[in-house]
């Protein structure tokens, strides 16, 4: 019972000393946190397409890539039936870029797909999704992009069919994420990677499973780039051989480790691979395209592109090795007063992936 503001025990008449706690002031930080939390919870609970996010924390680059992908698809117009299936997400993002937001979601709701998609979201939410799938599908923009891919691209209309196609398409999302991670690793580690090497690395990781745990993407991608740099085209030659139908490997074989062992052995015995020396053999193959000088380098147009190609200069790193006088001689323009210094410098910055310096230089030209 309570008497005169003092608690008394029901069992004993001995008074129990009251316990007092200091008052906690509601600071502006606490108020902002409470407001943000309430707003977030409210928006999640009111969404008809809510899929619980993953409780697992991925590498910061992975989280960033997922967020950026969601922004990309939210600002995309609905792609054509063919493009949504055959083109990559980035290609669709560039081709169907729009100032409108949630155009794909609006299209599906206009087509009266709301009911079935609510069921799809509920079905996926209740299923045993892995952490990455939850992280991806909890982003509403990505959910609608994949739903559109199923409904419009594959012409699937039922709940089970749409759910299955969405799960199948998560491989497409992983391919996009891995490609973006290559760019992020190269930028964050300031790696000297040529355009051709970057495409090779992106193609390599586009169809491979890699760990998204903290620190893993940098380690795996940077190690692969180091292998290419240290072994040149020999490493890629070995990788292509291992992945061909000429090799029958035991299930579970670590192909990357095997490739590195093979390269180390070939280097040890003195093997020299001469297959991809651009300076020794600058002539283009039928299936090989020259670097886009006229698109990347300020001061070069289609006319000069043909001059460079005719002289066998088809790569940024090749052009970067010249001086003004030697380049004029290679082009047969010894008497020309044109100065190629800025063009050569731009090629060098591109070949060394120093794009911030490139932009600064181009602003002064």
Secondary structure by P-SEA (a helix, b strand, c coil): cccccbbbbcccccccbbbbbccccccaaaaaaaaaaaaaaaaaaacccccccccccccaaaaaaaaaaaaaaaacccccccccccccaaaaaaaacccccaaaaaaaaaacaaaaaaaaaaaaaaccccaaaaaaaacaaaaaaaaaaaacccccccaaaaaaaaaaaaaaaaaaaaaaaaaaaaaaacccccaaaaaaaaaaaccbbbbcccaaaaaaaaaaaaaaaaccaaaaaaaaaaaccccccccccaaaaaaaaaaaaaaaaccccccccccccccccccccccccccccccccaaaaaaaaaaccccaaaaaaccaaaaaaaaccccccccaaaaaaaaaaaaacaaaaaaaaaaac
